[in-house]
Amino acid sequence: MRFLSPGGVFHDCLVHDIDMICWVLGEYPTHVYAAASSFIGEIGEMGDVDTVAATMKFKSGALAIIDTSRDAKYGYDQRLEVRIAGDVSVTISRVSHPPYFWDPPVL
């Protein structure tokens, strides 16, 4: 489990997503709510979580929703969806890594 950093899942998996959202919107959030759980026992024992859902609210009224998991069976799917008033929607999506299956080591 050497891939875990002292910053936990937020540093390992969310830092660039948060940076990108703030850059696209040109502002920082005024409110942030995050809920997290640990479904992988070994990660929980280390005091970290492996699954996160977060919502950020911005002064402009924009909302950003992020979800991530260290155990994504479908691969690493990066997606940016922008919804604008007037039924305009832009979606940029790509799977940047093939599916990765994490199996805990046998102790």
LUMLUMVEX-468281 format. One record per residue: x, y, z of N, C-alpha, C in turn; residue number from 1; residue in three letters; chain. Coordinates in steps of 0.05 Angstrom, whole numbers, plus 5000, padded with zeros to 4 digits. Layout:
N
<senu n_x="X" n_y="Y" n_z="Z" ca_x="X" ca_y="Y" ca_z="Z" c_x="X" c_y="Y" c_z="Z" num="NUM" residuo="ala" cadena="A"/>
...
END
This chain:
107
<senu n_x="5017" n_y="4976" n_z="5000" ca_x="5000" ca_y="5000" ca_z="5000" c_x="5017" c_y="5025" c_z="5000" num="1" residuo="met" cadena="A"/>
<senu n_x="5040" n_y="5024" n_z="4988" ca_x="5058" ca_y="5047" ca_z="4988" c_x="5048" c_y="5070" c_z="4972" num="2" residuo="arg" cadena="A"/>
<senu n_x="5027" n_y="5066" n_z="4956" ca_x="5017" ca_y="5088" ca_z="4939" c_x="5000" c_y="5108" c_z="4955" num="3" residuo="phe" cadena="A"/>
<senu n_x="4993" n_y="5102" n_z="4979" ca_x="4978" ca_y="5121" ca_z="4996" c_x="4996" c_y="5143" c_z="5005" num="4" residuo="leu" cadena="A"/>
<senu n_x="4987" n_y="5168" n_z="5003" ca_x="5003" ca_y="5191" ca_z="5012" c_x="4992" c_y="5200" c_z="5039" num="5" residuo="ser" cadena="A"/>
<senu n_x="5008" n_y="5217" n_z="5053" ca_x="4998" ca_y="5228" ca_z="5078" c_x="4973" c_y="5245" c_z="5075" num="6" residuo="pro" cadena="A"/>
<senu n_x="4968" n_y="5255" n_z="5051" ca_x="4943" ca_y="5271" ca_z="5046" c_x="4919" c_y="5254" c_z="5041" num="7" residuo="gly" cadena="A"/>
<senu n_x="4922" n_y="5228" n_z="5039" ca_x="4900" ca_y="5210" ca_z="5036" c_x="4888" c_y="5211" c_z="5008" num="8" residuo="gly" cadena="A"/>
<senu n_x="4864" n_y="5201" n_z="5006" ca_x="4850" ca_y="5199" ca_z="4980" c_x="4845" c_y="5226" c_z="4968" num="9" residuo="val" cadena="A"/>
<senu n_x="4841" n_y="5247" n_z="4984" ca_x="4836" ca_y="5274" ca_z="4973" c_x="4861" c_y="5284" c_z="4958" num="10" residuo="phe" cadena="A"/>
<senu n_x="4885" n_y="5279" n_z="4968" ca_x="4909" ca_y="5287" ca_z="4955" c_x="4915" c_y="5268" c_z="4931" num="11" residuo="his" cadena="A"/>
<senu n_x="4912" n_y="5242" n_z="4935" ca_x="4919" ca_y="5223" ca_z="4915" c_x="4900" c_y="5223" c_z="4891" num="12" residuo="asp" cadena="A"/>
<senu n_x="4874" n_y="5228" n_z="4895" ca_x="4855" ca_y="5224" ca_z="4874" c_x="4838" c_y="5249" c_z="4866" num="13" residuo="cys" cadena="A"/>
<senu n_x="4837" n_y="5269" n_z="4883" ca_x="4819" ca_y="5291" ca_z="4878" c_x="4832" c_y="5318" c_z="4872" num="14" residuo="leu" cadena="A"/>
<senu n_x="4857" n_y="5321" n_z="4879" ca_x="4870" ca_y="5348" ca_z="4879" c_x="4869" c_y="5360" c_z="4850" num="15" residuo="val" cadena="A"/>
<senu n_x="4874" n_y="5345" n_z="4830" ca_x="4874" ca_y="5356" ca_z="4803" c_x="4846" c_y="5362" c_z="4793" num="16" residuo="his" cadena="A"/>
<senu n_x="4827" n_y="5345" n_z="4801" ca_x="4799" ca_y="5350" ca_z="4794" c_x="4789" c_y="5377" c_z="4806" num="17" residuo="asp" cadena="A"/>
<senu n_x="4796" n_y="5381" n_z="4831" ca_x="4788" ca_y="5406" ca_z="4844" c_x="4802" c_y="5430" c_z="4831" num="18" residuo="ile" cadena="A"/>
<senu n_x="4828" n_y="5428" n_z="4824" ca_x="4842" ca_y="5449" ca_z="4810" c_x="4829" c_y="5455" c_z="4784" num="19" residuo="asp" cadena="A"/>
<senu n_x="4822" n_y="5434" n_z="4769" ca_x="4810" ca_y="5438" ca_z="4742" c_x="4783" c_y="5453" c_z="4744" num="20" residuo="met" cadena="A"/>
<senu n_x="4767" n_y="5445" n_z="4763" ca_x="4740" ca_y="5457" ca_z="4767" c_x="4744" c_y="5487" c_z="4773" num="21" residuo="ile" cadena="A"/>
<senu n_x="4762" n_y="5493" n_z="4792" ca_x="4766" ca_y="5522" ca_z="4799" c_x="4777" c_y="5537" c_z="4775" num="22" residuo="cys" cadena="A"/>
<senu n_x="4794" n_y="5525" n_z="4759" ca_x="4805" ca_y="5538" ca_z="4735" c_x="4783" c_y="5543" c_z="4714" num="23" residuo="trp" cadena="A"/>
<senu n_x="4766" n_y="5523" n_z="4709" ca_x="4745" ca_y="5526" ca_z="4689" c_x="4725" c_y="5548" c_z="4698" num="24" residuo="val" cadena="A"/>
<senu n_x="4718" n_y="5548" n_z="4723" ca_x="4699" ca_y="5568" ca_z="4733" c_x="4711" c_y="5595" c_z="4739" num="25" residuo="leu" cadena="A"/>
<senu n_x="4738" n_y="5596" n_z="4743" ca_x="4751" ca_y="5621" ca_z="4749" c_x="4745" c_y="5631" c_z="4777" num="26" residuo="gly" cadena="A"/>
<senu n_x="4739" n_y="5613" n_z="4795" ca_x="4733" ca_y="5621" ca_z="4823" c_x="4737" c_y="5597" c_z="4841" num="27" residuo="glu" cadena="A"/>
<senu n_x="4739" n_y="5603" n_z="4867" ca_x="4742" ca_y="5582" ca_z="4887" c_x="4715" c_y="5577" c_z="4900" num="28" residuo="tyr" cadena="A"/>
<senu n_x="4710" n_y="5553" n_z="4911" ca_x="4684" ca_y="5548" ca_z="4923" c_x="4680" c_y="5563" c_z="4949" num="29" residuo="pro" cadena="A"/>
<senu n_x="4655" n_y="5569" n_z="4954" ca_x="4648" ca_y="5582" ca_z="4980" c_x="4639" c_y="5561" c_z="5000" num="30" residuo="thr" cadena="A"/>
<senu n_x="4629" n_y="5539" n_z="4990" ca_x="4620" ca_y="5517" ca_z="5008" c_x="4630" c_y="5490" c_z="4996" num="31" residuo="his" cadena="A"/>
<senu n_x="4638" n_y="5472" n_z="5013" ca_x="4646" ca_y="5445" ca_z="5005" c_x="4634" c_y="5425" c_z="5024" num="32" residuo="val" cadena="A"/>
<senu n_x="4622" n_y="5404" n_z="5013" ca_x="4612" ca_y="5382" ca_z="5029" c_x="4624" c_y="5357" c_z="5018" num="33" residuo="tyr" cadena="A"/>
<senu n_x="4634" n_y="5339" n_z="5035" ca_x="4645" ca_y="5314" ca_z="5026" c_x="4636" c_y="5292" c_z="5045" num="34" residuo="ala" cadena="A"/>
<senu n_x="4630" n_y="5269" n_z="5033" ca_x="4624" ca_y="5245" ca_z="5049" c_x="4642" c_y="5223" c_z="5038" num="35" residuo="ala" cadena="A"/>
<senu n_x="4653" n_y="5207" n_z="5057" ca_x="4672" ca_y="5187" ca_z="5049" c_x="4668" c_y="5162" c_z="5065" num="36" residuo="ala" cadena="A"/>
<senu n_x="4676" n_y="5139" n_z="5054" ca_x="4675" ca_y="5114" ca_z="5068" c_x="4699" c_y="5097" c_z="5060" num="37" residuo="ser" cadena="A"/>
<senu n_x="4703" n_y="5077" n_z="5077" ca_x="4725" ca_y="5058" ca_z="5071" c_x="4713" c_y="5030" c_z="5068" num="38" residuo="ser" cadena="A"/>
<senu n_x="4714" n_y="5020" n_z="5043" ca_x="4703" ca_y="4994" ca_z="5038" c_x="4726" c_y="4973" c_z="5036" num="39" residuo="phe" cadena="A"/>
<senu n_x="4750" n_y="4982" n_z="5032" ca_x="4773" ca_y="4965" ca_z="5031" c_x="4786" c_y="4965" c_z="5059" num="40" residuo="ile" cadena="A"/>
<senu n_x="4783" n_y="4942" n_z="5073" ca_x="4792" ca_y="4941" ca_z="5101" c_x="4820" c_y="4951" c_z="5107" num="41" residuo="gly" cadena="A"/>
<senu n_x="4839" n_y="4944" n_z="5090" ca_x="4866" ca_y="4951" ca_z="5095" c_x="4870" c_y="4982" c_z="5094" num="42" residuo="glu" cadena="A"/>
<senu n_x="4855" n_y="4995" n_z="5076" ca_x="4857" ca_y="5024" ca_z="5074" c_x="4844" c_y="5037" c_z="5099" num="43" residuo="ile" cadena="A"/>
<senu n_x="4822" n_y="5026" n_z="5108" ca_x="4809" ca_y="5036" ca_z="5132" c_x="4826" c_y="5033" c_z="5156" num="44" residuo="gly" cadena="A"/>
<senu n_x="4841" n_y="5011" n_z="5158" ca_x="4859" ca_y="5006" ca_z="5180" c_x="4882" c_y="5027" c_z="5181" num="45" residuo="glu" cadena="A"/>
<senu n_x="4888" n_y="5038" n_z="5158" ca_x="4909" ca_y="5059" ca_z="5156" c_x="4898" c_y="5086" c_z="5162" num="46" residuo="met" cadena="A"/>
<senu n_x="4872" n_y="5088" n_z="5169" ca_x="4860" ca_y="5114" ca_z="5175" c_x="4852" c_y="5130" c_z="5151" num="47" residuo="gly" cadena="A"/>
<senu n_x="4850" n_y="5117" n_z="5128" ca_x="4842" ca_y="5131" ca_z="5103" c_x="4816" c_y="5120" c_z="5094" num="48" residuo="asp" cadena="A"/>
<senu n_x="4805" n_y="5133" n_z="5073" ca_x="4780" ca_y="5124" ca_z="5060" c_x="4786" c_y="5118" c_z="5031" num="49" residuo="val" cadena="A"/>
<senu n_x="4769" n_y="5103" n_z="5018" ca_x="4774" ca_y="5096" ca_z="4990" c_x="4752" c_y="5106" c_z="4971" num="50" residuo="asp" cadena="A"/>
<senu n_x="4730" n_y="5115" n_z="4981" ca_x="4708" ca_y="5125" ca_z="4965" c_x="4698" c_y="5152" c_z="4974" num="51" residuo="thr" cadena="A"/>
<senu n_x="4696" n_y="5171" n_z="4956" ca_x="4689" ca_y="5198" ca_z="4964" c_x="4668" c_y="5210" c_z="4944" num="52" residuo="val" cadena="A"/>
<senu n_x="4649" n_y="5224" n_z="4955" ca_x="4630" ca_y="5240" ca_z="4940" c_x="4632" c_y="5269" c_z="4951" num="53" residuo="ala" cadena="A"/>
<senu n_x="4636" n_y="5288" n_z="4934" ca_x="4639" ca_y="5316" ca_z="4943" c_x="4623" c_y="5335" c_z="4926" num="54" residuo="ala" cadena="A"/>
<senu n_x="4612" n_y="5355" n_z="4939" ca_x="4597" ca_y="5376" ca_z="4925" c_x="4610" c_y="5403" c_z="4933" num="55" residuo="thr" cadena="A"/>
<senu n_x="4614" n_y="5420" n_z="4912" ca_x="4625" ca_y="5447" ca_z="4917" c_x="4605" c_y="5467" c_z="4906" num="56" residuo="met" cadena="A"/>
<senu n_x="4600" n_y="5488" n_z="4921" ca_x="4583" ca_y="5510" ca_z="4912" c_x="4600" c_y="5535" c_z="4909" num="57" residuo="lys" cadena="A"/>
<senu n_x="4594" n_y="5550" n_z="4888" ca_x="4610" ca_y="5574" ca_z="4882" c_x="4592" c_y="5599" c_z="4883" num="58" residuo="phe" cadena="A"/>
<senu n_x="4605" n_y="5622" n_z="4887" ca_x="4591" ca_y="5647" ca_z="4890" c_x="4573" c_y="5653" c_z="4866" num="59" residuo="lys" cadena="A"/>
<senu n_x="4582" n_y="5644" n_z="4843" ca_x="4567" ca_y="5649" ca_z="4818" c_x="4541" c_y="5632" c_z="4817" num="60" residuo="ser" cadena="A"/>
<senu n_x="4538" n_y="5613" n_z="4836" ca_x="4516" ca_y="5595" ca_z="4835" c_x="4522" c_y="5568" c_z="4823" num="61" residuo="gly" cadena="A"/>
<senu n_x="4546" n_y="5566" n_z="4811" ca_x="4554" ca_y="5540" ca_z="4799" c_x="4557" c_y="5519" c_z="4821" num="62" residuo="ala" cadena="A"/>
<senu n_x="4551" n_y="5494" n_z="4813" ca_x="4555" ca_y="5471" ca_z="4831" c_x="4574" c_y="5452" c_z="4817" num="63" residuo="leu" cadena="A"/>
<senu n_x="4592" n_y="5440" n_z="4832" ca_x="4610" ca_y="5419" ca_z="4821" c_x="4606" c_y="5394" c_z="4838" num="64" residuo="ala" cadena="A"/>
<senu n_x="4605" n_y="5372" n_z="4825" ca_x="4601" ca_y="5346" ca_z="4839" c_x="4624" c_y="5328" c_z="4830" num="65" residuo="ile" cadena="A"/>
<senu n_x="4638" n_y="5316" n_z="4850" ca_x="4660" ca_y="5299" ca_z="4844" c_x="4655" c_y="5272" c_z="4859" num="66" residuo="ile" cadena="A"/>
<senu n_x="4661" n_y="5250" n_z="4845" ca_x="4661" ca_y="5225" ca_z="4859" c_x="4686" c_y="5210" c_z="4851" num="67" residuo="asp" cadena="A"/>
<senu n_x="4697" n_y="5195" n_z="4869" ca_x="4721" ca_y="5180" ca_z="4863" c_x="4722" c_y="5155" c_z="4881" num="68" residuo="thr" cadena="A"/>
<senu n_x="4737" n_y="5135" n_z="4872" ca_x="4742" ca_y="5112" ca_z="4888" c_x="4769" c_y="5100" c_z="4881" num="69" residuo="ser" cadena="A"/>
<senu n_x="4783" n_y="5090" n_z="4901" ca_x="4808" ca_y="5076" ca_z="4895" c_x="4803" c_y="5049" c_z="4881" num="70" residuo="arg" cadena="A"/>
<senu n_x="4779" n_y="5040" n_z="4882" ca_x="4772" ca_y="5014" ca_z="4871" c_x="4752" c_y="5017" c_z="4849" num="71" residuo="asp" cadena="A"/>
<senu n_x="4759" n_y="5028" n_z="4826" ca_x="4741" ca_y="5033" ca_z="4804" c_x="4745" c_y="5010" c_z="4784" num="72" residuo="ala" cadena="A"/>
<senu n_x="4726" n_y="4992" n_z="4783" ca_x="4728" ca_y="4968" ca_z="4766" c_x="4727" c_y="4975" c_z="4737" num="73" residuo="lys" cadena="A"/>
<senu n_x="4715" n_y="4998" n_z="4730" ca_x="4711" ca_y="5005" ca_z="4702" c_x="4735" c_y="5020" c_z="4690" num="74" residuo="tyr" cadena="A"/>
<senu n_x="4756" n_y="5025" n_z="4706" ca_x="4779" ca_y="5040" ca_z="4696" c_x="4778" c_y="5069" c_z="4707" num="75" residuo="gly" cadena="A"/>
<senu n_x="4797" n_y="5085" n_z="4698" ca_x="4798" ca_y="5112" ca_z="4708" c_x="4785" c_y="5130" c_z="4688" num="76" residuo="tyr" cadena="A"/>
<senu n_x="4759" n_y="5136" n_z="4693" ca_x="4743" ca_y="5151" ca_z="4674" c_x="4744" c_y="5181" c_z="4683" num="77" residuo="asp" cadena="A"/>
<senu n_x="4755" n_y="5197" n_z="4665" ca_x="4755" ca_y="5226" ca_z="4670" c_x="4733" c_y="5239" c_z="4654" num="78" residuo="gln" cadena="A"/>
<senu n_x="4717" n_y="5255" n_z="4667" ca_x="4694" ca_y="5266" ca_z="4652" c_x="4689" c_y="5294" c_z="4663" num="79" residuo="arg" cadena="A"/>
<senu n_x="4685" n_y="5313" n_z="4645" ca_x="4678" ca_y="5340" ca_z="4651" c_x="4652" c_y="5346" c_z="4637" num="80" residuo="leu" cadena="A"/>
<senu n_x="4631" n_y="5351" n_z="4652" ca_x="4605" ca_y="5359" ca_z="4640" c_x="4599" c_y="5387" c_z="4649" num="81" residuo="glu" cadena="A"/>
<senu n_x="4593" n_y="5404" n_z="4629" ca_x="4586" ca_y="5432" ca_z="4635" c_x="4557" c_y="5436" c_z="4625" num="82" residuo="val" cadena="A"/>
<senu n_x="4540" n_y="5444" n_z="4643" ca_x="4512" ca_y="5449" ca_z="4636" c_x="4507" c_y="5479" c_z="4639" num="83" residuo="arg" cadena="A"/>
<senu n_x="4496" n_y="5491" n_z="4618" ca_x="4492" ca_y="5520" ca_z="4618" c_x="4462" c_y="5525" c_z="4612" num="84" residuo="ile" cadena="A"/>
<senu n_x="4451" n_y="5546" n_z="4624" ca_x="4423" ca_y="5553" ca_z="4619" c_x="4417" c_y="5554" c_z="4589" num="85" residuo="ala" cadena="A"/>
<senu n_x="4393" n_y="5546" n_z="4582" ca_x="4386" ca_y="5546" ca_z="4554" c_x="4391" c_y="5520" c_z="4540" num="86" residuo="gly" cadena="A"/>
<senu n_x="4392" n_y="5498" n_z="4555" ca_x="4396" ca_y="5471" ca_z="4545" c_x="4422" c_y="5467" c_z="4530" num="87" residuo="asp" cadena="A"/>
<senu n_x="4443" n_y="5482" n_z="4537" ca_x="4469" ca_y="5478" ca_z="4525" c_x="4485" c_y="5460" c_z="4543" num="88" residuo="val" cadena="A"/>
<senu n_x="4497" n_y="5439" n_z="4532" ca_x="4512" ca_y="5420" ca_z="4548" c_x="4537" c_y="5412" c_z="4533" num="89" residuo="ser" cadena="A"/>
<senu n_x="4560" n_y="5412" n_z="4548" ca_x="4585" ca_y="5403" ca_z="4536" c_x="4596" c_y="5381" c_z="4553" num="90" residuo="val" cadena="A"/>
<senu n_x="4603" n_y="5358" n_z="4541" ca_x="4614" ca_y="5336" ca_z="4556" c_x="4641" c_y="5328" c_z="4543" num="91" residuo="thr" cadena="A"/>
<senu n_x="4661" n_y="5327" n_z="4560" ca_x="4687" ca_y="5317" ca_z="4551" c_x="4693" c_y="5292" c_z="4568" num="92" residuo="ile" cadena="A"/>
<senu n_x="4697" n_y="5270" n_z="4556" ca_x="4701" ca_y="5245" ca_z="4571" c_x="4722" c_y="5228" c_z="4558" num="93" residuo="ser" cadena="A"/>
<senu n_x="4738" n_y="5215" n_z="4574" ca_x="4757" ca_y="5196" ca_z="4564" c_x="4765" c_y="5176" c_z="4586" num="94" residuo="arg" cadena="A"/>
<senu n_x="4770" n_y="5152" n_z="4579" ca_x="4781" ca_y="5132" ca_z="4597" c_x="4811" c_y="5132" c_z="4593" num="95" residuo="val" cadena="A"/>
<senu n_x="4826" n_y="5142" n_z="4612" ca_x="4854" ca_y="5145" ca_z="4608" c_x="4871" c_y="5121" c_z="4616" num="96" residuo="ser" cadena="A"/>
<senu n_x="4859" n_y="5102" n_z="4630" ca_x="4873" ca_y="5078" ca_z="4637" c_x="4855" c_y="5054" c_z="4634" num="97" residuo="his" cadena="A"/>
<senu n_x="4865" n_y="5031" n_z="4627" ca_x="4848" ca_y="5008" ca_z="4625" c_x="4839" c_y="5000" c_z="4653" num="98" residuo="pro" cadena="A"/>
<senu n_x="4818" n_y="4984" n_z="4655" ca_x="4808" ca_y="4976" ca_z="4681" c_x="4831" c_y="4964" c_z="4698" num="99" residuo="pro" cadena="A"/>
<senu n_x="4830" n_y="4971" n_z="4724" ca_x="4850" ca_y="4961" ca_z="4743" c_x="4836" c_y="4948" c_z="4766" num="100" residuo="tyr" cadena="A"/>
<senu n_x="4843" n_y="4924" n_z="4772" ca_x="4830" ca_y="4909" ca_z="4794" c_x="4850" c_y="4907" c_z="4817" num="101" residuo="phe" cadena="A"/>
<senu n_x="4843" n_y="4919" n_z="4839" ca_x="4860" ca_y="4919" ca_z="4862" c_x="4852" c_y="4895" c_z="4880" num="102" residuo="trp" cadena="A"/>
<senu n_x="4871" n_y="4878" n_z="4884" ca_x="4867" ca_y="4855" ca_z="4902" c_x="4884" c_y="4859" c_z="4926" num="103" residuo="asp" cadena="A"/>
<senu n_x="4872" n_y="4858" n_z="4950" ca_x="4888" ca_y="4861" ca_z="4974" c_x="4909" c_y="4838" c_z="4976" num="104" residuo="pro" cadena="A"/>
<senu n_x="4932" n_y="4844" n_z="4986" ca_x="4953" ca_y="4823" ca_z="4989" c_x="4944" c_y="4802" c_z="5009" num="105" residuo="pro" cadena="A"/>
<senu n_x="4952" n_y="4778" n_z="5004" ca_x="4946" ca_y="4756" ca_z="5022" c_x="4966" c_y="4758" c_z="5045" num="106" residuo="val" cadena="A"/>
<senu n_x="4956" n_y="4760" n_z="5069" ca_x="4974" ca_y="4763" ca_z="5092" c_x="4978" c_y="4736" c_z="5106" num="107" residuo="leu" cadena="A"/>
END
